[in-house]
Amino acid sequence: MRAIPSSSALKLCVSPGVPSHQLAILLALQRAEAPETPVVMEEVATSADLIAGVKDGRYDIGLATTVPTDEAPLWRDELAIAVPDRSPLLSYTAVPSSALRIYPLLQSQPLACEALFGEEWRVSCQVTSYELMIVMVAAGYGVGIGSRLRIEQSRNWDVVMRPLADGTFWIGTHLFRSERRDSPAIEHFVRRARKVA
């Protein structure tokens, strides 16, 4: 297999928590419509690392999750609560935030608690992946906060999704682009990202 010349590839950076379904659609669209411009993807630990990398030119484009801002996100994901099967919280069809205060809160998606409750809410455990969060919820170590769609897909792990009673909360995925480099390939990728949105 030939190595991809770095000059022809788009350097894409993603932060943890970028919704995977939309990202998969975007990357598949890129492969189908621009096979001559492959994407080299890297995940960074925080959105701040991503933004710094885009600004200094290490990455052409970055996708990061952020709490709601005035700027419209590319796409957004509804947040919900992951509850272990047989939890007393299942008596609620939608869980009030007051009922969550006595449970350890697990978060795999950075900023999820802030998007739901503000900066003053304490996260009991920040886990490194969605999968680890679901394992800990299923084992009864706490309740998780994350993407409604992904929690619904975890039903076979004995984890149940519950919406929040206090309203609908979202976390958005925003696109950042390098101002040091402009090219038709970047423009086309941005257009595809908006098309997926």
Backbone as ProteinMPNN parsed JSONL, in Angstrom:
{"seq_chain_A": "MRAIPSSSALKLCVSPGVPSHQLAILLALQRAEAPETPVVMEEVATSADLIAGVKDGRYDIGLATTVPTDEAPLWRDELAIAVPDRSPLLSYTAVPSSALRIYPLLQSQPLACEALFGEEWRVSCQVTSYELMIVMVAAGYGVGIGSRLRIEQSRNWDVVMRPLADGTFWIGTHLFRSERRDSPAIEHFVRRARKVA", "coords_chain_A": {"N_chain_A": [[0.832, -1.175, 0.0], [0.57, 2.186, -0.905], [2.071, 5.025, 0.623], [0.31, 7.908, 1.739], [0.754, 10.996, 0.233], [1.618, 13.727, 2.222], [1.016, 16.294, 1.452], [-1.269, 16.147, -0.111], [-3.26, 15.332, 1.55], [-5.944, 16.026, 3.818], [-5.67, 17.387, 6.996], [-7.334, 16.443, 9.689], [-8.678, 17.145, 12.832], [-10.172, 15.882, 15.768], [-12.118, 16.369, 18.712], [-12.736, 14.704, 21.872], [-15.958, 13.179, 22.145], [-17.231, 14.097, 19.857], [-20.034, 13.597, 17.959], [-20.397, 10.367, 16.704], [-21.906, 9.252, 14.591], [-22.657, 11.258, 12.712], [-20.106, 12.124, 12.027], [-19.053, 9.82, 10.825], [-20.701, 9.672, 8.559], [-19.924, 12.036, 7.262], [-17.17, 11.518, 6.721], [-17.415, 9.293, 5.033], [-18.747, 10.463, 2.902], [-16.788, 12.245, 2.058], [-14.82, 10.42, 1.171], [-16.195, 9.247, -0.961], [-16.773, 11.404, -2.698], [-14.4, 12.802, -3.027], [-11.99, 11.14, -3.532], [-9.359, 11.557, -4.146], [-8.391, 13.226, -2.258], [-7.475, 12.363, 0.587], [-8.302, 11.932, 4.098], [-6.497, 12.586, 6.962], [-6.782, 11.7, 10.172], [-6.831, 12.824, 13.558], [-7.199, 12.431, 17.054], [-7.579, 14.595, 19.79], [-6.953, 15.463, 23.264], [-8.439, 17.565, 24.419], [-10.799, 20.236, 23.653], [-9.531, 22.675, 23.673], [-6.867, 22.012, 22.993], [-7.306, 21.216, 20.38], [-8.232, 23.602, 19.129], [-5.959, 25.222, 19.426], [-4.15, 23.74, 17.852], [-5.317, 23.965, 15.315], [-5.138, 26.725, 14.951], [-2.338, 27.125, 14.915], [-1.657, 25.808, 12.628], [-1.152, 23.059, 12.549], [-3.258, 21.405, 12.037], [-5.694, 21.222, 9.441], [-8.43, 21.378, 9.651], [-10.757, 21.318, 12.35], [-12.949, 19.51, 14.484], [-15.017, 20.019, 17.145], [-16.688, 19.461, 20.259], [-18.85, 21.655, 21.923], [-20.311, 23.698, 24.511], [-23.606, 25.191, 24.219], [-23.526, 28.041, 22.067], [-23.659, 31.393, 20.662], [-23.14, 31.021, 18.014], [-24.219, 28.947, 15.416], [-24.103, 25.412, 15.619], [-22.472, 22.798, 13.662], [-23.735, 20.304, 13.829], [-25.958, 18.985, 16.316], [-26.423, 17.337, 19.456], [-28.723, 15.682, 21.452], [-28.735, 15.611, 24.978], [-28.885, 13.11, 27.523], [-29.743, 10.912, 30.27], [-27.992, 8.08, 31.353], [-29.042, 5.207, 32.847], [-28.705, 2.612, 35.241], [-30.166, -0.638, 34.774], [-32.913, -1.551, 36.816], [-32.634, 0.578, 38.557], [-33.757, 2.969, 40.993], [-34.322, 5.375, 39.759], [-35.659, 4.782, 37.449], [-38.314, 4.939, 37.913], [-39.105, 7.378, 37.109], [-40.365, 8.896, 34.172], [-39.147, 10.944, 32.917], [-36.244, 12.344, 34.151], [-35.892, 14.452, 36.932], [-33.501, 17.045, 37.608], [-33.003, 17.432, 40.294], [-33.346, 14.905, 41.423], [-31.077, 13.631, 40.63], [-28.998, 14.462, 42.189], [-28.202, 12.861, 44.336], [-26.837, 10.768, 43.283], [-23.782, 9.306, 42.042], [-22.238, 10.993, 39.37], [-21.335, 10.222, 36.1], [-19.288, 11.06, 33.382], [-18.565, 11.039, 30.005], [-18.396, 12.638, 27.884], [-16.887, 15.569, 27.324], [-17.838, 18.614, 28.859], [-20.53, 17.973, 29.094], [-21.975, 17.953, 31.567], [-21.773, 20.657, 32.192], [-23.238, 21.756, 30.098], [-25.724, 20.811, 30.783], [-26.245, 21.582, 33.492], [-24.763, 23.8, 34.24], [-21.691, 25.432, 35.333], [-21.314, 24.96, 38.041], [-22.03, 22.411, 38.784], [-20.99, 19.294, 40.052], [-18.975, 16.79, 38.729], [-18.771, 13.4, 39.359], [-17.075, 11.52, 38.278], [-14.91, 11.676, 35.609], [-14.722, 9.959, 32.763], [-12.696, 8.238, 30.292], [-13.784, 7.297, 27.946], [-16.799, 6.702, 26.088], [-17.635, 4.058, 26.15], [-16.469, 3.03, 28.516], [-17.859, 4.55, 30.379], [-20.476, 3.513, 30.04], [-20.08, 0.855, 30.842], [-19.492, 1.265, 33.565], [-21.898, 2.433, 34.431], [-23.697, 0.31, 33.908], [-22.718, -1.495, 35.748], [-23.504, -0.321, 38.058], [-22.176, 1.833, 39.261], [-22.881, 4.464, 39.104], [-24.755, 7.122, 37.482], [-24.895, 7.994, 34.036], [-24.042, 10.708, 31.831], [-24.768, 11.68, 28.629], [-24.906, 11.355, 25.017], [-28.168, 11.087, 23.812], [-28.961, 9.346, 21.711], [-26.795, 7.495, 21.594], [-26.949, 6.372, 24.142], [-29.443, 5.124, 24.008], [-28.781, 3.139, 22.19], [-27.38, 1.432, 23.782], [-28.874, -0.379, 25.143], [-28.713, -3.181, 25.314], [-26.742, -3.542, 27.161], [-27.863, -3.516, 29.603], [-28.556, -0.945, 30.313], [-30.482, 1.946, 30.618], [-32.045, 4.575, 28.876], [-32.945, 7.791, 29.966], [-34.755, 10.754, 29.501], [-34.258, 14.226, 30.452], [-36.172, 15.942, 32.884], [-36.165, 18.637, 33.194], [-36.014, 20.052, 30.883], [-34.906, 20.274, 27.422], [-31.655, 19.533, 26.563], [-28.684, 20.364, 24.841], [-25.652, 19.531, 23.146], [-23.229, 20.902, 21.077], [-21.52, 20.356, 17.93], [-18.837, 21.969, 16.596], [-17.167, 23.473, 13.805], [-13.811, 24.197, 13.144], [-11.423, 26.03, 11.324], [-8.259, 26.248, 9.68], [-6.647, 29.345, 9.422], [-4.306, 29.794, 8.294], [-3.947, 28.365, 6.05], [-5.489, 28.01, 2.99], [-7.549, 26.305, 0.777], [-9.015, 24.736, -2.124], [-9.705, 22.107, -1.438], [-10.127, 22.186, 1.33], [-12.284, 23.96, 1.407], [-14.227, 22.424, 0.041], [-14.496, 20.271, 1.806], [-15.555, 21.549, 4.053], [-18.003, 22.379, 2.975], [-19.142, 19.851, 2.567], [-19.358, 19.014, 5.222], [-21.273, 20.815, 6.157], [-23.372, 19.974, 4.609], [-23.898, 17.437, 5.625], [-24.795, 18.227, 8.088]], "CA_chain_A": [[0.0, 0.0, 0.0], [1.361, 3.41, -1.006], [1.85, 6.053, 1.63], [-0.407, 9.068, 1.225], [1.563, 12.204, 0.335], [1.016, 14.612, 3.207], [0.546, 17.529, 0.814], [-2.588, 15.964, -0.705], [-4.211, 14.925, 2.574], [-6.487, 17.01, 4.753], [-5.384, 17.025, 8.384], [-8.542, 16.674, 10.48], [-8.532, 16.883, 14.256], [-11.452, 15.818, 16.465], [-12.031, 16.303, 20.171], [-13.611, 13.653, 22.4], [-17.373, 13.485, 22.211], [-17.842, 14.473, 18.581], [-20.958, 12.497, 17.654], [-19.756, 9.494, 15.727], [-22.731, 8.932, 13.431], [-22.507, 12.314, 11.718], [-18.716, 12.12, 11.57], [-18.913, 8.698, 9.895], [-21.351, 10.068, 7.307], [-19.07, 13.045, 6.639], [-15.961, 10.884, 6.187], [-17.822, 8.453, 3.897], [-19.029, 11.389, 1.807], [-15.484, 12.722, 1.584], [-14.188, 9.327, 0.401], [-16.94, 9.022, -2.196], [-16.764, 12.551, -3.594], [-13.038, 13.329, -3.241], [-11.031, 10.086, -3.157], [-7.982, 12.036, -4.358], [-8.014, 14.03, -1.087], [-7.756, 11.572, 1.788], [-8.315, 12.628, 5.382], [-5.671, 12.035, 8.035], [-7.504, 12.149, 11.354], [-6.183, 12.677, 14.859], [-8.028, 12.858, 18.173], [-6.823, 15.254, 20.853], [-7.57, 15.3, 24.575], [-9.393, 18.63, 24.764], [-11.145, 21.196, 22.606], [-8.494, 23.724, 23.683], [-5.744, 21.489, 22.199], [-7.744, 21.237, 18.98], [-8.266, 24.985, 18.641], [-4.561, 25.662, 19.317], [-3.557, 23.047, 16.713], [-5.858, 24.561, 14.08], [-4.59, 28.083, 14.842], [-0.912, 27.131, 14.55], [-1.466, 25.162, 11.334], [-0.907, 21.605, 12.601], [-4.443, 20.771, 11.46], [-6.437, 22.062, 8.499], [-9.807, 21.491, 10.128], [-11.027, 20.671, 13.625], [-14.336, 19.347, 14.916], [-15.006, 19.962, 18.606], [-17.951, 19.666, 20.946], [-18.859, 22.817, 22.799], [-21.617, 24.028, 25.076], [-24.286, 26.085, 23.285], [-23.016, 29.398, 21.883], [-24.475, 32.144, 19.699], [-22.851, 30.495, 16.683], [-24.914, 27.675, 15.172], [-23.192, 24.284, 15.421], [-22.672, 21.963, 12.471], [-24.816, 19.434, 14.254], [-26.083, 18.97, 17.763], [-26.809, 16.055, 20.005], [-29.479, 15.824, 22.694], [-28.154, 14.931, 26.128], [-29.818, 12.344, 28.343], [-29.147, 10.21, 31.401], [-27.871, 6.623, 31.262], [-29.413, 4.698, 34.168], [-28.625, 1.146, 35.266], [-31.41, -1.392, 34.903], [-33.337, -1.743, 38.204], [-32.385, 1.778, 39.352], [-34.963, 3.695, 41.418], [-34.585, 6.482, 38.831], [-36.535, 4.32, 36.364], [-39.705, 5.288, 38.225], [-39.367, 8.624, 36.384], [-40.297, 8.824, 32.709], [-38.12, 11.953, 32.652], [-35.605, 12.504, 35.466], [-35.579, 15.827, 37.335], [-32.103, 17.189, 38.036], [-32.943, 17.309, 41.76], [-33.231, 13.483, 41.76], [-29.732, 13.161, 40.28], [-27.983, 14.965, 43.12], [-27.738, 11.843, 45.291], [-26.143, 9.708, 42.546], [-22.518, 9.681, 41.39], [-22.417, 11.324, 37.958], [-20.235, 9.823, 35.227], [-19.344, 11.845, 32.147], [-17.528, 10.714, 29.019], [-18.393, 13.71, 26.893], [-16.522, 16.811, 27.993], [-18.79, 19.721, 28.892], [-21.925, 17.544, 29.159], [-22.59, 18.464, 32.802], [-21.881, 22.114, 32.083], [-24.359, 22.049, 29.198], [-26.976, 20.491, 31.473], [-26.5, 22.178, 34.8], [-23.909, 24.941, 34.541], [-20.344, 25.111, 35.793], [-21.235, 24.633, 39.464], [-22.345, 20.996, 39.022], [-19.786, 18.493, 40.245], [-18.936, 15.473, 38.096], [-18.107, 12.455, 40.25], [-16.012, 10.817, 37.566], [-14.743, 11.941, 34.182], [-14.121, 8.759, 32.177], [-12.002, 8.544, 29.046], [-14.521, 6.865, 26.757], [-18.221, 6.417, 26.264], [-17.778, 2.637, 26.476], [-16.167, 2.853, 29.935], [-18.976, 5.116, 31.12], [-21.596, 2.574, 29.994], [-19.714, -0.286, 31.701], [-19.626, 1.683, 34.963], [-23.332, 2.593, 34.697], [-24.288, -1.03, 33.949], [-22.264, -2.142, 36.982], [-24.117, 0.349, 39.188], [-21.291, 2.813, 39.898], [-23.442, 5.802, 39.0], [-25.546, 7.383, 36.282], [-24.067, 8.649, 33.033], [-24.58, 11.81, 31.046], [-24.216, 11.584, 27.287], [-25.772, 11.445, 23.85], [-29.393, 10.292, 23.906], [-28.931, 8.283, 20.709], [-25.84, 6.456, 21.978], [-27.466, 5.664, 25.323], [-30.509, 4.236, 23.517], [-28.144, 2.001, 21.525], [-26.692, 0.62, 24.796], [-29.887, -1.121, 25.905], [-28.292, -4.565, 25.542], [-25.796, -3.534, 28.287], [-28.692, -3.284, 30.79], [-28.547, 0.489, 30.581], [-31.718, 2.526, 30.109], [-31.998, 6.019, 28.651], [-34.025, 8.627, 30.471], [-34.578, 12.188, 29.227], [-34.301, 15.102, 31.615], [-37.468, 16.589, 33.066], [-35.983, 20.086, 33.302], [-35.909, 20.662, 29.563], [-34.064, 19.589, 26.447], [-30.314, 20.088, 26.595], [-27.935, 19.975, 23.651], [-24.243, 19.87, 23.027], [-23.026, 21.088, 19.643], [-20.227, 20.129, 17.299], [-18.459, 23.137, 15.803], [-16.041, 23.3, 12.89], [-12.765, 25.224, 13.17], [-10.548, 25.839, 10.162], [-7.008, 26.983, 9.719], [-6.584, 30.574, 8.639], [-2.974, 29.838, 7.691], [-3.951, 27.649, 4.781], [-6.783, 27.965, 2.332], [-7.453, 25.512, -0.441], [-10.31, 24.207, -2.569], [-10.013, 20.867, -0.718], [-10.698, 22.568, 2.623], [-13.612, 24.519, 1.122], [-15.138, 21.324, -0.299], [-14.743, 19.499, 3.017], [-16.452, 22.365, 4.86], [-19.324, 22.272, 2.35], [-19.675, 18.508, 2.864], [-19.728, 18.996, 6.641], [-22.547, 21.526, 6.284], [-24.374, 19.131, 3.945], [-24.241, 16.395, 6.602], [-25.571, 18.886, 9.157]], "C_chain_A": [[0.879, 1.241, 0.0], [1.055, 4.36, 0.119], [1.163, 7.251, 0.977], [0.501, 10.284, 1.333], [0.875, 13.211, 1.25], [0.463, 15.882, 2.576], [-0.858, 17.381, 0.238], [-3.655, 15.632, 0.33], [-4.704, 16.123, 3.384], [-6.215, 16.516, 6.164], [-6.578, 17.448, 9.236], [-8.285, 16.285, 11.92], [-9.924, 16.848, 14.877], [-11.205, 15.776, 17.961], [-12.958, 15.196, 20.657], [-15.066, 14.113, 22.414], [-18.008, 13.944, 20.924], [-18.755, 13.322, 18.155], [-20.487, 11.651, 16.479], [-20.59, 9.245, 14.475], [-22.559, 9.986, 12.335], [-21.089, 12.361, 11.163], [-18.486, 10.985, 10.574], [-19.533, 9.03, 8.544], [-20.477, 11.058, 6.547], [-17.831, 12.41, 6.0], [-16.271, 9.981, 4.993], [-18.113, 9.319, 2.673], [-17.735, 11.933, 1.206], [-14.798, 11.664, 0.72], [-14.864, 9.122, -0.944], [-16.758, 10.16, -3.19], [-15.364, 13.086, -3.897], [-11.996, 12.289, -2.84], [-9.575, 10.521, -3.33], [-7.492, 12.897, -3.189], [-8.363, 13.247, 0.171], [-7.698, 12.442, 3.049], [-7.422, 11.87, 6.357], [-6.249, 12.59, 9.328], [-6.712, 11.879, 12.623], [-7.161, 13.15, 15.925], [-7.127, 13.482, 19.224], [-7.619, 15.171, 22.144], [-8.646, 16.336, 24.866], [-9.691, 19.508, 23.557], [-10.11, 22.304, 22.527], [-7.277, 23.29, 22.874], [-6.072, 21.555, 20.709], [-7.674, 22.65, 18.416], [-6.85, 25.527, 18.472], [-3.889, 25.03, 18.102], [-4.042, 23.573, 15.379], [-5.243, 25.944, 13.871], [-3.128, 28.075, 14.403], [-0.607, 26.331, 13.281], [-1.14, 23.681, 11.365], [-2.054, 20.837, 11.961], [-5.112, 21.755, 10.507], [-7.819, 22.389, 9.036], [-9.914, 20.784, 11.471], [-12.518, 20.598, 13.877], [-14.33, 19.145, 16.417], [-16.404, 20.148, 19.158], [-17.808, 20.858, 21.878], [-20.244, 22.974, 23.4], [-22.278, 25.029, 24.128], [-23.686, 27.499, 23.268], [-23.959, 30.118, 20.924], [-24.31, 31.611, 18.28], [-23.513, 29.126, 16.512], [-23.901, 26.552, 14.958], [-23.444, 23.597, 14.088], [-23.821, 20.998, 12.715], [-24.848, 19.458, 15.77], [-26.67, 17.644, 18.206], [-27.56, 16.283, 21.313], [-28.816, 15.017, 23.802], [-29.247, 14.243, 26.936], [-29.026, 11.648, 29.449], [-29.14, 8.715, 31.112], [-28.046, 6.075, 32.677], [-29.274, 3.18, 34.162], [-30.012, 0.52, 35.382], [-31.668, -1.621, 36.391], [-33.008, -0.548, 39.105], [-33.711, 2.396, 39.794], [-35.31, 4.864, 40.489], [-35.505, 6.073, 37.686], [-38.006, 4.554, 36.669], [-40.107, 6.603, 37.548], [-39.379, 8.351, 34.884], [-39.304, 9.856, 32.187], [-37.56, 12.35, 34.023], [-35.378, 13.985, 35.783], [-34.148, 15.924, 37.849], [-31.974, 17.064, 39.552], [-32.779, 15.849, 42.187], [-31.839, 12.94, 41.476], [-28.688, 13.502, 41.332], [-27.456, 13.92, 44.088], [-26.955, 10.716, 44.614], [-24.785, 10.193, 42.042], [-22.758, 9.896, 39.897], [-21.163, 10.977, 37.179], [-20.389, 10.567, 33.909], [-18.211, 11.415, 31.225], [-17.373, 11.827, 28.008], [-18.05, 15.012, 27.597], [-17.608, 17.868, 27.819], [-20.249, 19.289, 29.013], [-22.619, 18.073, 30.404], [-22.767, 19.968, 32.74], [-23.052, 22.495, 31.19], [-25.692, 21.814, 29.893], [-27.255, 21.396, 32.651], [-25.693, 23.431, 35.098], [-22.605, 24.5, 35.171], [-20.282, 24.647, 37.241], [-21.488, 23.161, 39.762], [-21.066, 20.179, 39.076], [-19.939, 17.135, 39.559], [-18.181, 14.544, 39.036], [-16.921, 11.789, 39.572], [-16.032, 11.19, 36.09], [-14.041, 10.715, 33.604], [-13.595, 9.083, 30.791], [-12.754, 8.108, 27.796], [-15.984, 6.623, 27.111], [-18.419, 4.975, 26.725], [-17.508, 2.379, 27.954], [-17.294, 3.427, 30.793], [-20.137, 4.128, 31.178], [-21.312, 1.344, 30.853], [-19.931, 0.071, 33.171], [-21.09, 1.892, 35.35], [-23.974, 1.218, 34.837], [-23.922, -1.761, 35.234], [-22.797, -1.451, 38.236], [-23.251, 1.363, 39.905], [-21.819, 4.245, 39.832], [-24.37, 5.891, 37.801], [-24.674, 8.179, 35.318], [-24.808, 9.76, 32.329], [-23.944, 11.728, 29.673], [-25.282, 11.722, 26.216], [-26.986, 10.52, 24.002], [-29.352, 9.099, 22.954], [-27.991, 7.151, 21.12], [-26.308, 5.683, 23.204], [-28.565, 4.693, 24.904], [-29.924, 2.99, 22.855], [-27.449, 1.059, 22.508], [-27.657, -0.231, 25.612], [-29.449, -2.552, 26.204], [-27.214, -4.679, 26.633], [-26.54, -3.387, 29.618], [-28.593, -1.844, 31.271], [-29.765, 1.079, 29.897], [-31.534, 4.034, 29.959], [-33.211, 6.666, 29.296], [-33.747, 10.072, 30.073], [-34.607, 12.969, 30.532], [-35.635, 15.821, 31.68], [-37.359, 18.106, 33.013], [-35.862, 20.786, 31.95], [-35.051, 19.812, 28.644], [-32.723, 20.302, 26.398], [-29.513, 19.517, 25.436], [-26.462, 20.276, 23.858], [-23.951, 19.894, 21.529], [-21.625, 20.728, 19.195], [-19.95, 21.296, 16.363], [-17.241, 22.822, 14.945], [-15.102, 24.498, 13.018], [-11.858, 24.96, 11.978], [-9.325, 26.72, 10.275], [-7.103, 28.241, 8.867], [-5.22, 30.715, 7.962], [-2.959, 29.196, 6.313], [-5.36, 27.632, 4.23], [-6.619, 27.178, 1.052], [-8.845, 25.066, -0.853], [-10.702, 22.944, -1.807], [-10.638, 21.16, 0.64], [-12.111, 23.102, 2.424], [-14.631, 23.417, 0.846], [-15.479, 20.502, 0.942], [-15.727, 20.244, 3.919], [-17.872, 22.302, 4.302], [-19.954, 20.921, 2.624], [-20.128, 18.418, 4.331], [-21.073, 19.681, 6.853], [-23.698, 20.72, 5.657], [-24.84, 18.026, 4.901], [-25.114, 16.988, 7.709], [-27.005, 19.102, 8.714]], "O_chain_A": [[1.814, 1.35, 0.793], [-0.098, 4.491, 0.53], [1.407, 7.563, -0.188], [0.98, 10.586, 2.426], [-0.306, 13.513, 1.077], [-0.467, 16.483, 3.114], [-1.574, 18.374, 0.106], [-4.844, 15.651, 0.011], [-3.979, 17.093, 3.601], [-6.496, 15.362, 6.49], [-6.807, 18.634, 9.474], [-7.737, 15.218, 12.195], [-10.767, 17.686, 14.555], [-10.21, 15.219, 18.423], [-13.869, 14.791, 19.935], [-15.362, 15.282, 22.662], [-19.218, 14.164, 20.887], [-18.293, 12.191, 18.008], [-20.214, 12.167, 15.396], [-20.028, 9.044, 13.397], [-22.342, 9.649, 11.171], [-20.889, 12.609, 9.973], [-17.789, 11.177, 9.577], [-18.962, 8.71, 7.502], [-20.306, 10.939, 5.334], [-17.485, 12.731, 4.863], [-15.486, 9.909, 4.048], [-17.769, 8.955, 1.549], [-17.613, 12.063, -0.012], [-14.258, 11.979, -0.341], [-14.201, 8.857, -1.947], [-16.607, 9.921, -4.388], [-15.163, 13.752, -4.913], [-11.209, 12.517, -1.921], [-8.669, 9.932, -2.74], [-6.316, 13.257, -3.133], [-9.428, 13.447, 0.754], [-7.124, 13.531, 3.052], [-7.575, 10.663, 6.549], [-6.217, 13.799, 9.561], [-6.025, 10.866, 12.754], [-7.867, 14.14, 15.735], [-6.047, 12.967, 19.517], [-8.807, 14.851, 22.132], [-9.657, 16.019, 25.492], [-8.946, 19.526, 22.577], [-9.833, 22.822, 21.445], [-6.704, 24.1, 22.144], [-5.225, 21.904, 19.887], [-7.116, 22.864, 17.339], [-6.563, 26.213, 17.491], [-3.14, 25.702, 17.394], [-3.278, 23.627, 14.415], [-4.871, 26.298, 12.752], [-2.717, 28.919, 13.607], [0.555, 26.187, 12.899], [-0.877, 23.091, 10.318], [-1.856, 19.754, 11.41], [-5.1, 22.965, 10.735], [-8.314, 23.508, 8.901], [-9.247, 19.776, 11.707], [-13.263, 21.513, 13.527], [-13.711, 18.205, 16.916], [-17.21, 20.895, 18.603], [-16.781, 21.041, 22.531], [-21.227, 22.454, 22.872], [-21.593, 25.654, 23.318], [-23.382, 28.071, 24.315], [-24.929, 29.539, 20.436], [-25.212, 31.729, 17.45], [-23.376, 28.254, 17.37], [-22.945, 26.718, 14.2], [-24.488, 23.785, 13.464], [-24.751, 20.892, 11.916], [-23.899, 19.891, 16.424], [-27.32, 16.934, 17.439], [-27.077, 17.004, 22.186], [-28.39, 13.882, 23.589], [-30.377, 14.723, 27.022], [-27.806, 11.783, 29.545], [-30.146, 8.15, 30.682], [-27.298, 6.429, 33.589], [-29.673, 2.524, 33.2], [-30.912, 1.081, 36.008], [-30.727, -1.861, 37.147], [-33.103, -0.673, 40.326], [-34.689, 2.352, 39.047], [-36.462, 5.293, 40.439], [-36.074, 6.937, 37.018], [-38.857, 4.391, 35.794], [-41.293, 6.907, 37.425], [-38.503, 7.652, 34.375], [-38.694, 9.662, 31.135], [-38.319, 12.655, 34.943], [-34.748, 14.697, 35.001], [-33.641, 14.982, 38.46], [-30.932, 16.629, 40.043], [-32.142, 15.575, 43.204], [-31.457, 11.902, 42.017], [-27.615, 12.899, 41.365], [-26.356, 14.081, 44.617], [-26.464, 9.811, 45.289], [-24.645, 11.354, 41.657], [-23.402, 9.078, 39.241], [-20.06, 11.384, 37.546], [-21.495, 10.687, 33.383], [-17.043, 11.426, 31.613], [-16.338, 11.944, 27.352], [-18.847, 15.51, 28.392], [-18.213, 17.988, 26.754], [-21.134, 20.145, 29.034], [-23.733, 18.588, 30.316], [-23.788, 20.498, 33.179], [-23.778, 23.445, 31.484], [-26.669, 22.517, 29.636], [-28.361, 21.917, 32.8], [-25.922, 24.07, 36.125], [-22.434, 23.327, 35.504], [-19.308, 24.009, 37.641], [-21.199, 22.697, 40.865], [-20.171, 20.349, 38.249], [-20.917, 16.422, 39.786], [-17.072, 14.863, 39.464], [-15.896, 11.527, 40.201], [-17.047, 11.037, 35.411], [-12.88, 10.46, 33.928], [-13.993, 10.077, 30.183], [-12.392, 8.514, 26.692], [-16.342, 6.379, 28.263], [-19.26, 4.698, 27.58], [-18.224, 1.604, 28.587], [-17.643, 2.851, 31.823], [-20.722, 3.923, 32.241], [-22.214, 0.841, 31.523], [-20.485, -0.721, 33.932], [-21.486, 1.566, 36.469], [-24.72, 0.983, 35.787], [-24.712, -2.55, 35.753], [-22.575, -1.928, 39.349], [-23.546, 1.728, 41.043], [-21.247, 5.142, 40.452], [-24.725, 4.884, 37.188], [-23.814, 8.949, 35.744], [-26.036, 9.757, 32.241], [-22.719, 11.708, 29.555], [-26.407, 12.15, 26.479], [-26.846, 9.33, 24.284], [-29.671, 7.976, 23.344], [-28.349, 5.978, 21.01], [-26.092, 4.475, 23.297], [-28.613, 3.563, 25.39], [-30.503, 1.908, 22.946], [-26.975, -0.004, 22.107], [-27.287, -0.748, 26.666], [-29.789, -3.083, 27.261], [-26.815, -5.787, 26.99], [-25.912, -3.156, 30.651], [-28.553, -1.569, 32.47], [-30.055, 0.761, 28.744], [-30.938, 4.684, 30.817], [-34.336, 6.175, 29.195], [-32.639, 10.57, 30.276], [-34.943, 12.428, 31.585], [-36.166, 16.258, 30.659], [-38.362, 18.789, 32.808], [-35.629, 21.993, 31.896], [-34.538, 18.765, 29.039], [-32.658, 21.517, 26.215], [-29.644, 18.342, 25.092], [-26.084, 21.152, 24.635], [-24.38, 19.002, 20.797], [-20.67, 20.786, 19.97], [-20.729, 21.575, 15.452], [-16.396, 22.007, 15.316], [-15.533, 25.651, 13.002], [-11.559, 23.809, 11.658], [-9.354, 27.791, 10.882], [-7.58, 28.202, 7.733], [-5.001, 31.628, 7.165], [-2.065, 29.455, 5.507], [-6.309, 27.278, 4.931], [-5.646, 27.369, 0.322], [-9.756, 25.021, -0.026], [-11.885, 22.719, -1.55], [-11.569, 20.472, 1.06], [-13.026, 22.751, 3.168], [-15.754, 23.461, 1.346], [-16.624, 20.083, 1.112], [-16.633, 19.632, 4.487], [-18.835, 22.185, 5.06], [-21.154, 20.834, 2.885], [-21.159, 17.817, 4.633], [-21.91, 19.206, 7.621], [-24.839, 20.781, 6.116], [-26.03, 17.721, 4.975], [-26.042, 16.346, 8.201], [-27.811, 19.641, 9.473]]}, "name": "protein", "num_of_chains": 1, "seq": "MRAIPSSSALKLCVSPGVPSHQLAILLALQRAEAPETPVVMEEVATSADLIAGVKDGRYDIGLATTVPTDEAPLWRDELAIAVPDRSPLLSYTAVPSSALRIYPLLQSQPLACEALFGEEWRVSCQVTSYELMIVMVAAGYGVGIGSRLRIEQSRNWDVVMRPLADGTFWIGTHLFRSERRDSPAIEHFVRRARKVA"}
